[in-house]
Amino acid sequence: MEQLLDVRDLRVYFESHGSLPLRAVDGVSFSVERGRTLGIVGESGCGKSVACLSILRLVQSPPGIYAGGEIIFDGQDTLKMTNHELRVLRGARISMIFQEPMAALNPVFTVGQQLCEAIRLHQQLSKPETKALAMDLLRQVRVPDAERVFSSYAYSLSGGLRQRILIAMALSCKPDLLIADEPTTALDVTIQSKIMALLRKLRAETGMAVILVSHDLSLVSESADDIMVMYSGKVCEYAGVDEIVKNPLHPYTLGLIDSRPSGTERGGRLQAIPGAVPSLKDRPEGCPFHTRCNQAAAICRSEIPPAVVMSGGHMVSCWLFSG
């Protein structure tokens, strides 16, 4: 398949008064092909959202610093684009569904006003044509009573409806790439399932590529073609979804699988990963996961493991496979 996005050795740091810059994304590489879904998984604080915001240059600078790497979208490096080129790109060819729908929607404008504005930014349509397209988008994402919702304010709607509205906005210009950053946060399990089914259906219908960001490996594994596991700003494992789920290599990936309710299918009891993701100010030397790893050796505490590509293109960054 044709490669749409190629992120190469991306480094995004944040200024820190009186100390070295904080390395939120530290040498991350991944790619997305047209029509495929890449899942990015990891606990909060792993750098998932910063990596995705960087694709559209949405990390505010300062304090953010694009310290290195390339983000090649359809042959162009977004890190070298002018502000005008970025405005044309955002929303039209790359759209993003942000984590919190209530924060992403303006409470003083109706849903219809905001949806129509998103359409008018990139398409030369009359007011009647704009409204007709907006109504069609609401129906496309299965919003019940679309006329009422069109005239409503976001605060009067449920979380599931707000999320569908954001999806409608993201799809308004038929993007080549949709970035969904925790699209089911704070939604109950039934609504989560419906939102994910909707995203899969829309991808199949439109042929767009999708980046799906979540801390929930189970949720991602149902929709993704490939999965990248991040920890403390780095990629620790990257492979096809079946390889990740059936043959996880990195101890962190094993921990994520065993700490989910369905993870017990591998045998044994439900397990929690001890400790927490280190803060950017207190990142340990060596492999960043060694402080929580029950297989850590002396070398793990002093040296960062290189990325090793195993059979079938399964990439892992762990001294267990680099010795």
Residue frames as qw, qx, qy, qz and C-alpha x, y, z in Angstrom:
[[0.000, 0.886, 0.463, 0.000, 0.00, 0.00, 0.00],
 [0.343, 0.657, -0.031, 0.671, 1.02, 3.61, -0.52],
 [0.467, -0.341, -0.464, 0.671, 2.64, 5.32, 2.43],
 [0.029, -0.871, -0.344, -0.348, 0.78, 8.48, 3.48],
 [0.310, -0.901, 0.203, -0.227, 2.65, 9.55, 6.63],
 [0.842, 0.107, -0.340, 0.405, 6.26, 8.87, 7.59],
 [0.363, -0.903, 0.158, -0.166, 7.52, 10.21, 10.94],
 [0.816, 0.280, -0.325, 0.388, 11.29, 9.92, 11.25],
 [0.577, -0.066, -0.411, 0.703, 13.25, 10.29, 14.50],
 [0.173, -0.780, -0.225, -0.558, 10.85, 12.94, 15.87],
 [0.475, -0.198, -0.522, 0.680, 12.09, 14.83, 18.93],
 [0.198, -0.745, -0.241, -0.589, 9.81, 17.25, 20.77],
 [0.470, -0.138, -0.564, 0.665, 11.10, 18.84, 23.95],
 [0.234, -0.882, -0.336, -0.231, 9.71, 21.37, 26.42],
 [0.220, 0.607, -0.360, 0.674, 11.61, 24.24, 27.97],
 [0.707, -0.566, -0.405, 0.126, 12.33, 23.84, 31.66],
 [0.036, -0.910, 0.216, -0.352, 13.63, 26.72, 33.74],
 [0.373, -0.713, 0.561, -0.194, 16.93, 25.93, 35.38],
 [0.681, -0.174, 0.710, 0.054, 17.36, 22.49, 33.84],
 [0.117, -0.132, 0.783, 0.597, 17.75, 20.65, 30.55],
 [0.553, 0.056, -0.274, -0.784, 14.75, 20.54, 28.17],
 [0.622, -0.019, 0.693, -0.365, 12.17, 17.88, 28.99],
 [0.132, 0.226, -0.812, -0.522, 12.13, 15.17, 26.30],
 [0.664, 0.164, 0.382, -0.622, 8.43, 14.46, 25.76],
 [0.909, 0.396, 0.109, -0.070, 8.99, 12.69, 22.42],
 [0.314, -0.742, 0.549, 0.220, 12.51, 11.34, 22.08],
 [0.001, 0.398, -0.829, -0.392, 13.42, 9.81, 18.72],
 [0.614, 0.277, 0.660, -0.332, 10.06, 8.40, 17.66],
 [0.188, 0.282, -0.658, -0.673, 9.56, 6.90, 14.17],
 [0.479, 0.301, 0.801, -0.197, 6.44, 5.41, 12.62],
 [0.130, 0.107, -0.550, -0.818, 4.49, 5.35, 9.37],
 [0.523, 0.375, 0.597, -0.479, 0.87, 5.08, 8.23],
 [0.147, 0.059, 0.769, 0.619, -0.30, 3.72, 4.90],
 [0.426, -0.020, -0.197, -0.883, -3.41, 4.90, 3.09],
 [0.742, -0.162, -0.420, -0.496, -6.53, 3.14, 4.29],
 [0.680, -0.099, -0.670, 0.281, -4.88, 1.56, 7.35],
 [0.481, -0.818, -0.031, -0.314, -5.15, 2.23, 11.08],
 [0.505, 0.284, -0.596, 0.556, -2.16, 2.66, 13.38],
 [0.616, -0.730, -0.270, -0.119, -2.86, 2.31, 17.09],
 [0.303, 0.505, -0.494, 0.640, -0.58, 4.18, 19.50],
 [0.747, -0.535, -0.374, -0.123, -0.77, 2.73, 23.01],
 [0.470, 0.169, -0.523, 0.691, 0.70, 3.64, 26.37],
 [0.328, -0.645, -0.569, 0.391, -0.14, 5.03, 29.78],
 [0.032, 0.982, 0.151, 0.111, -0.79, 8.73, 30.35],
 [0.316, -0.867, 0.328, 0.202, 2.46, 10.68, 30.12],
 [0.798, -0.043, 0.489, 0.351, 4.09, 8.39, 27.53],
 [0.119, -0.441, 0.387, 0.801, 4.15, 11.05, 24.79],
 [0.365, 0.401, 0.806, 0.237, 1.33, 9.72, 22.59],
 [0.182, 0.883, 0.413, -0.128, -0.66, 12.94, 22.32],
 [0.152, -0.798, 0.269, 0.517, 2.42, 15.16, 21.88],
 [0.373, -0.128, 0.757, 0.521, 3.59, 12.98, 18.99],
 [0.284, 0.583, 0.728, 0.223, 0.20, 13.30, 17.29],
 [0.018, 0.930, 0.205, -0.306, -0.16, 17.04, 17.93],
 [0.319, -0.573, 0.445, 0.610, 3.26, 17.48, 16.35],
 [0.462, 0.296, 0.722, 0.422, 2.00, 16.06, 13.04],
 [0.148, 0.834, 0.442, 0.296, -0.10, 19.22, 12.67],
 [0.365, 0.272, -0.231, 0.860, 2.45, 21.44, 14.47],
 [0.434, -0.715, -0.314, -0.450, -0.04, 22.08, 17.27],
 [0.691, -0.419, -0.328, 0.490, 2.51, 21.92, 20.09],
 [0.008, -0.994, -0.074, -0.083, 2.80, 25.52, 21.23],
 [0.754, 0.029, -0.058, 0.654, 6.29, 26.97, 20.84],
 [0.180, 0.233, -0.848, 0.441, 7.48, 28.12, 23.32],
 [0.479, -0.648, 0.592, -0.021, 7.49, 26.12, 25.57],
 [0.923, 0.163, 0.345, 0.051, 7.54, 23.33, 22.98],
 [0.014, -0.710, 0.566, 0.418, 10.66, 22.80, 20.89],
 [0.932, 0.352, 0.045, -0.074, 10.74, 20.76, 17.69],
 [0.416, -0.732, 0.495, 0.216, 14.27, 19.54, 18.32],
 [0.049, -0.411, 0.816, 0.403, 14.72, 17.19, 15.37],
 [0.444, 0.228, 0.867, -0.011, 13.28, 14.72, 12.92],
 [0.195, 0.060, -0.504, -0.839, 10.92, 14.84, 9.96],
 [0.474, 0.360, 0.685, -0.420, 7.16, 14.47, 9.54],
 [0.056, 0.165, -0.654, -0.736, 6.61, 13.60, 5.88],
 [0.501, 0.434, 0.620, -0.419, 2.95, 13.78, 4.87],
 [0.677, 0.642, 0.359, 0.016, 2.28, 12.89, 1.24],
 [0.704, 0.408, 0.085, 0.574, 5.83, 13.91, 0.32],
 [0.068, 0.759, -0.098, 0.640, 6.01, 17.17, 2.32],
 [0.466, -0.112, -0.629, 0.612, 7.64, 17.81, 5.70],
 [0.263, -0.831, -0.434, -0.228, 5.02, 19.49, 7.91],
 [0.571, -0.618, -0.133, 0.525, 7.81, 20.79, 10.18],
 [0.358, -0.145, 0.295, 0.874, 9.00, 22.96, 7.27],
 [0.109, 0.658, 0.636, 0.388, 5.58, 24.21, 6.14],
 [0.000, -0.260, 0.084, -0.962, 4.60, 27.88, 6.33],
 [0.254, 0.211, 0.638, -0.696, 1.69, 28.91, 8.56],
 [0.579, 0.329, -0.143, -0.732, -0.49, 29.30, 5.47],
 [0.507, 0.216, -0.799, -0.241, 0.36, 25.81, 4.24],
 [0.073, -0.046, -0.901, 0.426, -0.46, 24.40, 7.69],
 [0.420, 0.260, 0.360, -0.791, -3.84, 26.15, 7.76],
 [0.630, 0.300, -0.433, -0.570, -4.68, 24.58, 4.40],
 [0.398, 0.169, -0.901, 0.036, -3.54, 21.16, 5.64],
 [0.084, 0.067, 0.788, -0.607, -5.33, 21.19, 9.00],
 [0.506, 0.357, 0.454, -0.640, -8.90, 20.03, 8.77],
 [0.639, 0.530, -0.246, -0.500, -8.80, 19.56, 5.01],
 [0.687, 0.368, -0.624, -0.061, -6.29, 16.72, 4.57],
 [0.428, -0.015, -0.792, 0.434, -5.51, 15.87, 8.21],
 [0.488, -0.603, -0.119, -0.620, -8.23, 16.10, 10.86],
 [0.273, 0.149, -0.799, 0.514, -8.02, 15.47, 14.57],
 [0.615, -0.603, -0.386, -0.330, -10.53, 14.38, 17.19],
 [0.076, 0.546, -0.555, 0.623, -9.30, 15.77, 20.49],
 [0.245, -0.029, -0.902, 0.354, -9.46, 14.02, 23.86],
 [0.039, 0.424, 0.672, -0.606, -12.19, 16.02, 25.60],
 [0.155, 0.535, 0.636, 0.534, -15.21, 16.92, 23.44],
 [0.196, -0.886, -0.397, 0.133, -16.53, 19.49, 25.91],
 [0.370, -0.658, 0.165, 0.635, -13.24, 21.39, 25.77],
 [0.352, 0.008, 0.619, 0.702, -13.05, 21.10, 21.97],
 [0.034, 0.651, 0.628, 0.425, -16.54, 22.54, 21.40],
 [0.053, 0.200, -0.173, 0.963, -17.29, 26.22, 22.09],
 [0.036, -0.440, -0.828, 0.346, -20.11, 26.50, 24.67],
 [0.155, 0.556, 0.220, -0.787, -21.41, 29.87, 23.37],
 [0.385, 0.335, -0.498, -0.701, -22.05, 28.73, 19.78],
 [0.880, 0.090, 0.244, -0.398, -24.53, 26.12, 18.61],
 [0.701, -0.104, 0.657, 0.258, -23.41, 22.83, 17.15],
 [0.609, 0.665, 0.402, 0.161, -24.62, 23.97, 13.75],
 [0.098, 0.981, -0.158, -0.048, -22.66, 27.22, 13.84],
 [0.416, -0.644, 0.614, 0.186, -19.43, 25.39, 14.68],
 [0.705, 0.135, 0.665, 0.209, -19.96, 22.62, 12.16],
 [0.503, 0.819, 0.260, 0.095, -20.77, 25.10, 9.39],
 [0.078, -0.930, 0.332, 0.137, -17.69, 27.16, 10.25],
 [0.586, -0.358, 0.683, 0.248, -15.49, 24.06, 9.91],
 [0.655, 0.457, 0.563, 0.211, -16.96, 23.43, 6.46],
 [0.296, 0.949, 0.112, 0.011, -16.69, 27.05, 5.25],
 [0.379, -0.770, 0.410, 0.310, -13.01, 27.24, 6.20],
 [0.386, -0.299, 0.768, 0.415, -12.07, 24.80, 3.44],
 [0.307, 0.375, 0.806, 0.339, -14.97, 24.69, 0.99],
 [0.124, 0.108, -0.143, -0.976, -16.55, 27.39, -1.16],
 [0.093, -0.439, -0.880, -0.158, -20.22, 26.65, -0.51],
 [0.272, -0.507, -0.164, -0.801, -23.33, 28.80, -0.14],
 [0.342, -0.272, 0.585, -0.683, -25.10, 28.97, 3.24],
 [0.868, 0.028, 0.080, -0.489, -27.85, 26.53, 2.17],
 [0.802, 0.344, -0.487, 0.035, -25.26, 24.12, 0.76],
 [0.154, 0.437, -0.706, 0.535, -23.18, 24.40, 3.94],
 [0.574, -0.197, 0.470, -0.641, -26.15, 23.62, 6.17],
 [0.914, 0.175, -0.146, -0.337, -27.21, 20.73, 3.96],
 [0.630, 0.390, -0.629, 0.236, -23.72, 19.22, 4.17],
 [0.118, -0.378, 0.659, -0.640, -23.63, 19.76, 7.96],
 [0.773, -0.073, 0.258, -0.575, -26.97, 17.99, 8.37],
 [0.878, 0.296, -0.356, -0.126, -25.78, 15.16, 6.14],
 [0.361, 0.440, -0.709, 0.417, -22.63, 14.77, 8.26],
 [0.423, -0.282, 0.558, -0.656, -24.66, 14.60, 11.48],
 [0.904, 0.086, 0.070, -0.412, -26.81, 11.86, 9.99],
 [0.709, 0.456, -0.535, 0.063, -23.72, 10.09, 8.64],
 [0.205, 0.327, -0.768, 0.510, -22.32, 9.77, 12.17],
 [0.448, -0.393, -0.800, -0.070, -25.71, 8.49, 13.40],
 [0.026, 0.028, 0.419, -0.907, -26.78, 11.57, 15.40],
 [0.007, -0.565, -0.824, -0.052, -30.49, 11.08, 16.27],
 [0.002, -0.910, -0.393, 0.130, -32.82, 14.05, 15.74],
 [0.599, 0.092, 0.127, 0.785, -30.15, 15.91, 13.78],
 [0.022, 0.728, 0.264, 0.633, -32.26, 19.08, 13.38],
 [0.559, -0.814, -0.132, -0.088, -32.53, 19.49, 17.16],
 [0.780, -0.347, 0.070, 0.516, -28.84, 18.76, 17.73],
 [0.471, 0.458, 0.217, 0.722, -27.87, 21.23, 14.97],
 [0.137, -0.772, -0.116, -0.609, -29.56, 24.03, 16.95],
 [0.753, -0.626, -0.192, 0.059, -28.33, 22.86, 20.38],
 [0.006, -0.841, 0.488, -0.233, -25.39, 23.94, 22.51],
 [0.564, 0.291, -0.759, 0.143, -22.73, 21.39, 23.44],
 [0.097, -0.240, 0.725, -0.639, -23.36, 21.59, 27.20],
 [0.700, 0.025, 0.238, -0.673, -26.92, 20.31, 26.68],
 [0.831, 0.292, -0.403, -0.250, -25.78, 17.13, 24.93],
 [0.915, -0.356, 0.183, 0.040, -24.42, 13.82, 26.20],
 [0.349, -0.640, 0.583, 0.360, -20.77, 12.89, 25.95],
 [0.588, 0.144, 0.742, 0.288, -21.51, 10.36, 23.22],
 [0.405, 0.831, 0.377, 0.056, -23.33, 12.95, 21.10],
 [0.075, -0.932, 0.247, 0.255, -20.54, 15.49, 21.57],
 [0.487, -0.374, 0.694, 0.377, -18.02, 12.92, 20.41],
 [0.555, 0.463, 0.653, 0.228, -20.09, 12.17, 17.30],
 [0.209, 0.964, 0.127, -0.105, -20.23, 15.90, 16.54],
 [0.258, -0.756, 0.496, 0.340, -16.43, 16.11, 16.70],
 [0.559, 0.010, 0.757, 0.337, -16.21, 13.14, 14.34],
 [0.443, 0.761, 0.469, 0.069, -18.61, 14.90, 11.95],
 [0.010, 0.960, -0.163, -0.229, -16.43, 18.03, 12.06],
 [0.433, -0.507, 0.656, 0.354, -13.30, 15.97, 11.43],
 [0.524, 0.222, 0.767, 0.296, -14.90, 14.32, 8.41],
 [0.317, 0.794, 0.280, -0.436, -16.36, 17.51, 6.94],
 [0.295, 0.783, -0.390, -0.384, -13.60, 17.86, 4.32],
 [0.979, 0.199, -0.033, -0.029, -13.02, 14.15, 3.68],
 [0.188, -0.820, 0.538, 0.061, -9.48, 14.04, 5.15],
 [0.695, 0.392, -0.603, -0.007, -6.80, 11.63, 4.02],
 [0.470, 0.054, -0.742, 0.475, -5.74, 11.10, 7.65],
 [0.536, -0.688, -0.154, -0.464, -7.86, 11.15, 10.81],
 [0.314, 0.238, -0.716, 0.577, -6.09, 11.37, 14.19],
 [0.642, -0.575, -0.329, -0.387, -8.36, 10.17, 17.01],
 [0.218, 0.380, -0.645, 0.626, -6.79, 11.05, 20.37],
 [0.034, 0.142, 0.844, -0.516, -8.52, 9.02, 23.09],
 [0.302, -0.197, -0.426, -0.830, -11.87, 9.23, 21.25],
 [0.615, -0.440, -0.601, -0.259, -13.78, 7.27, 23.92],
 [0.260, 0.091, -0.590, 0.759, -12.44, 8.94, 27.07],
 [0.225, 0.078, 0.489, -0.839, -15.09, 9.28, 29.82],
 [0.655, 0.037, -0.333, -0.678, -17.69, 7.38, 27.79],
 [0.743, -0.200, 0.557, -0.313, -19.42, 4.29, 29.13],
 [0.413, -0.200, 0.840, 0.290, -18.60, 0.91, 27.60],
 [0.521, 0.555, 0.648, -0.007, -21.70, 0.75, 25.39],
 [0.280, 0.935, 0.015, -0.218, -21.05, 4.19, 23.88],
 [0.269, -0.633, 0.635, 0.351, -17.34, 3.36, 23.48],
 [0.531, 0.096, 0.812, 0.220, -18.27, 0.34, 21.40],
 [0.448, 0.772, 0.448, -0.046, -20.61, 2.38, 19.19],
 [0.057, 0.922, -0.235, -0.301, -18.02, 5.13, 18.62],
 [0.339, -0.452, 0.753, 0.338, -15.33, 2.62, 17.66],
 [0.537, 0.361, 0.750, 0.135, -17.71, 0.76, 15.34],
 [0.329, 0.904, 0.205, -0.183, -18.58, 4.10, 13.73],
 [0.091, -0.798, 0.477, 0.356, -14.91, 4.94, 13.14],
 [0.453, -0.130, 0.833, 0.289, -14.30, 1.52, 11.56],
 [0.490, 0.621, 0.612, 0.007, -17.32, 1.95, 9.31],
 [0.204, 0.946, -0.012, -0.252, -16.30, 5.46, 8.22],
 [0.262, -0.601, 0.650, 0.384, -12.76, 4.32, 7.49],
 [0.500, 0.151, 0.822, 0.229, -14.08, 1.50, 5.30],
 [0.397, 0.783, 0.475, -0.059, -16.42, 3.88, 3.46],
 [0.132, 0.971, -0.097, -0.171, -13.98, 6.76, 2.91],
 [0.864, 0.327, -0.124, 0.361, -10.65, 4.94, 2.60],
 [0.051, -0.889, 0.301, -0.341, -8.96, 7.38, 4.99],
 [0.603, 0.137, -0.648, 0.445, -6.01, 6.42, 7.16],
 [0.557, -0.758, -0.123, -0.317, -6.47, 6.58, 10.93],
 [0.347, 0.294, -0.676, 0.580, -4.16, 7.08, 13.91],
 [0.665, -0.585, -0.340, -0.317, -5.95, 5.82, 17.01],
 [0.199, 0.439, -0.603, 0.636, -4.43, 6.91, 20.32],
 [0.744, -0.510, -0.171, -0.396, -5.40, 5.19, 23.57],
 [0.197, -0.526, 0.756, -0.336, -4.15, 3.77, 26.84],
 [0.794, 0.018, 0.473, -0.381, -6.52, 0.83, 26.27],
 [0.054, -0.358, 0.845, 0.395, -4.79, -1.92, 24.31],
 [0.359, 0.319, 0.874, -0.077, -7.97, -3.99, 24.09],
 [0.372, 0.774, 0.292, -0.422, -9.88, -1.16, 22.46],
 [0.152, 0.721, -0.474, -0.483, -7.09, -0.41, 19.98],
 [0.241, -0.214, 0.918, 0.233, -6.52, -4.05, 19.04],
 [0.485, 0.484, 0.705, -0.184, -10.12, -4.32, 17.77],
 [0.415, 0.865, 0.180, -0.217, -9.62, -1.57, 15.17],
 [0.039, -0.820, 0.467, 0.328, -5.92, -1.20, 14.35],
 [0.886, 0.416, -0.203, 0.023, -3.86, -2.89, 11.65],
 [0.624, 0.284, -0.442, 0.578, -0.57, -2.03, 13.37],
 [0.539, -0.822, -0.184, -0.023, 0.24, -1.04, 16.96],
 [0.435, 0.498, -0.395, 0.638, 3.04, 1.12, 18.36],
 [0.649, -0.653, -0.360, 0.151, 3.64, 0.93, 22.10],
 [0.245, 0.700, -0.233, 0.629, 5.18, 4.05, 23.65],
 [0.691, -0.599, -0.320, 0.247, 6.79, 4.51, 27.03],
 [0.436, -0.722, 0.023, 0.536, 8.38, 7.67, 28.43],
 [0.207, 0.826, -0.211, -0.481, 8.68, 9.38, 25.05],
 [0.003, 0.448, -0.822, -0.352, 10.12, 6.37, 23.22],
 [0.838, 0.136, -0.295, -0.439, 8.84, 3.50, 21.08],
 [0.432, -0.439, 0.773, -0.152, 9.36, 0.21, 22.89],
 [0.434, 0.106, 0.882, 0.152, 7.51, -2.10, 20.47],
 [0.442, 0.501, -0.141, -0.731, 5.96, -1.81, 17.00],
 [0.133, -0.046, 0.948, 0.285, 4.31, -4.55, 14.94],
 [0.420, -0.241, -0.595, -0.641, 1.10, -5.76, 13.32],
 [0.587, -0.411, 0.196, -0.670, -1.84, -6.10, 15.69],
 [0.959, -0.105, -0.222, -0.142, -1.78, -9.92, 15.72],
 [0.656, 0.293, -0.479, 0.504, 1.93, -9.97, 16.51],
 [0.085, -0.465, 0.399, -0.786, 1.52, -7.51, 19.39],
 [0.730, -0.316, 0.125, -0.593, -1.45, -9.33, 20.93],
 [0.989, -0.026, -0.113, -0.094, -0.32, -12.93, 20.36],
 [0.849, 0.063, -0.160, 0.500, 3.46, -12.52, 20.58],
 [0.122, -0.973, 0.084, -0.174, 4.30, -9.47, 22.73],
 [0.770, 0.245, -0.336, 0.483, 8.04, -9.10, 23.31],
 [0.126, 0.496, -0.348, 0.785, 8.68, -6.03, 25.45],
 [0.261, -0.255, -0.806, 0.467, 8.01, -6.45, 29.20],
 [0.198, 0.218, 0.223, -0.929, 5.93, -3.25, 29.12],
 [0.536, 0.051, -0.492, -0.684, 3.67, -4.61, 26.37],
 [0.464, -0.142, -0.871, 0.072, 3.33, -7.85, 28.34],
 [0.079, -0.230, -0.609, 0.755, 2.35, -5.78, 31.36],
 [0.373, 0.145, -0.078, -0.913, -0.30, -3.87, 29.40],
 [0.581, -0.032, -0.686, -0.437, -1.81, -7.13, 28.12],
 [0.450, -0.187, -0.830, 0.273, -1.79, -8.84, 31.51],
 [0.018, -0.203, -0.480, 0.853, -3.31, -5.81, 33.26],
 [0.478, 0.016, -0.248, -0.842, -6.45, -5.79, 31.10],
 [0.731, -0.058, 0.484, -0.477, -9.41, -8.03, 31.99],
 [0.904, 0.383, -0.043, -0.184, -9.15, -9.94, 28.69],
 [0.236, 0.712, -0.655, 0.090, -5.42, -10.34, 29.27],
 [0.595, -0.324, 0.683, -0.272, -6.08, -13.36, 31.43],
 [0.902, 0.369, 0.000, -0.222, -6.62, -15.31, 28.21],
 [0.472, 0.625, -0.603, 0.151, -2.82, -15.73, 28.16],
 [0.772, -0.207, -0.567, 0.199, -3.13, -17.60, 31.43],
 [0.392, -0.059, -0.467, 0.790, -2.66, -16.54, 35.02],
 [0.128, -0.752, -0.552, 0.338, -4.32, -13.85, 37.11],
 [0.201, 0.912, 0.165, 0.318, -4.95, -10.21, 36.32],
 [0.672, -0.255, -0.135, 0.682, -1.72, -8.31, 37.04],
 [0.044, 0.993, 0.090, -0.062, -0.97, -4.63, 37.58],
 [0.637, 0.463, -0.196, 0.584, 2.23, -2.93, 36.43],
 [0.533, -0.630, -0.315, 0.468, 3.93, -1.65, 39.60],
 [0.343, -0.350, 0.076, 0.868, 4.89, 2.01, 39.87],
 [0.362, 0.838, 0.306, -0.270, 4.10, 4.78, 37.39],
 [0.636, 0.602, 0.114, 0.470, 5.50, 6.39, 34.26],
 [0.513, -0.365, -0.155, 0.761, 8.45, 8.58, 35.38],
 [0.143, 0.926, 0.174, -0.303, 8.01, 12.32, 35.10],
 [0.649, 0.694, -0.034, 0.310, 9.97, 14.08, 32.36],
 [0.092, -0.874, 0.378, -0.292, 12.12, 15.70, 35.04],
 [0.548, -0.504, 0.644, -0.179, 13.01, 12.41, 36.71],
 [0.901, 0.340, -0.206, -0.174, 13.53, 10.05, 33.79],
 [0.765, -0.490, 0.383, 0.165, 15.99, 7.35, 34.88],
 [0.061, 0.623, -0.684, -0.374, 19.24, 6.54, 33.10],
 [0.176, -0.085, 0.964, 0.177, 19.25, 3.61, 30.71],
 [0.186, -0.373, -0.799, -0.435, 15.99, 1.95, 29.66],
 [0.283, -0.330, 0.151, -0.888, 13.19, 4.17, 31.01],
 [0.800, -0.283, -0.280, -0.448, 11.12, 1.10, 31.96],
 [0.562, 0.191, -0.743, 0.308, 13.79, -0.61, 34.07],
 [0.150, -0.239, 0.565, -0.775, 12.44, 0.80, 37.37],
 [0.722, 0.014, 0.244, -0.647, 9.18, -1.12, 36.83],
 [0.753, 0.337, -0.506, -0.252, 10.54, -4.17, 35.00],
 [0.820, -0.424, 0.353, -0.154, 10.89, -7.53, 36.74],
 [0.926, 0.204, 0.146, 0.281, 13.42, -8.68, 34.11],
 [0.171, 0.955, -0.218, 0.110, 15.78, -5.69, 34.33],
 [0.881, -0.044, -0.102, 0.460, 19.51, -6.45, 34.23],
 [0.456, -0.566, -0.004, 0.686, 22.51, -4.25, 35.04],
 [0.299, 0.082, 0.457, 0.834, 22.81, -2.97, 31.46],
 [0.055, -0.714, -0.620, -0.320, 19.16, -1.83, 31.54],
 [0.369, -0.829, -0.277, 0.316, 20.03, 0.65, 34.31],
 [0.379, -0.586, 0.234, 0.677, 22.83, 2.33, 32.37],
 [0.082, -0.196, 0.614, 0.760, 22.22, 2.08, 28.62],
 [0.625, 0.381, 0.150, -0.665, 19.21, 2.70, 26.37],
 [0.636, 0.063, 0.747, 0.185, 18.49, -0.42, 24.29],
 [0.109, 0.272, -0.514, -0.806, 18.63, -0.07, 20.49],
 [0.760, 0.286, 0.149, -0.565, 15.67, -0.88, 18.30],
 [0.215, -0.226, 0.917, 0.250, 15.89, -4.42, 16.91],
 [0.687, 0.238, -0.194, -0.658, 13.74, -5.69, 14.03],
 [0.513, -0.127, 0.843, -0.101, 12.76, -9.31, 14.49],
 [0.156, 0.158, 0.871, 0.438, 11.17, -11.65, 11.95],
 [0.050, 0.684, 0.709, 0.165, 8.14, -10.26, 10.18],
 [0.126, 0.589, 0.068, 0.796, 9.19, -6.67, 10.83],
 [0.598, -0.720, -0.351, -0.023, 8.39, -6.90, 14.56],
 [0.315, 0.589, -0.335, 0.664, 10.39, -4.08, 16.19],
 [0.682, -0.674, -0.278, 0.055, 11.33, -4.11, 19.87],
 [0.224, 0.708, -0.392, 0.543, 13.63, -1.95, 21.95],
 [0.784, -0.557, 0.159, -0.223, 14.73, -4.11, 24.86],
 [0.019, -0.659, 0.751, -0.024, 18.05, -5.56, 26.04],
 [0.750, -0.044, 0.631, -0.194, 16.40, -9.00, 26.25],
 [0.793, 0.501, 0.340, 0.071, 16.57, -9.03, 22.44],
 [0.335, 0.916, -0.200, 0.097, 19.65, -6.83, 21.89],
 [0.586, -0.662, 0.458, 0.089, 22.33, -8.71, 23.76]]
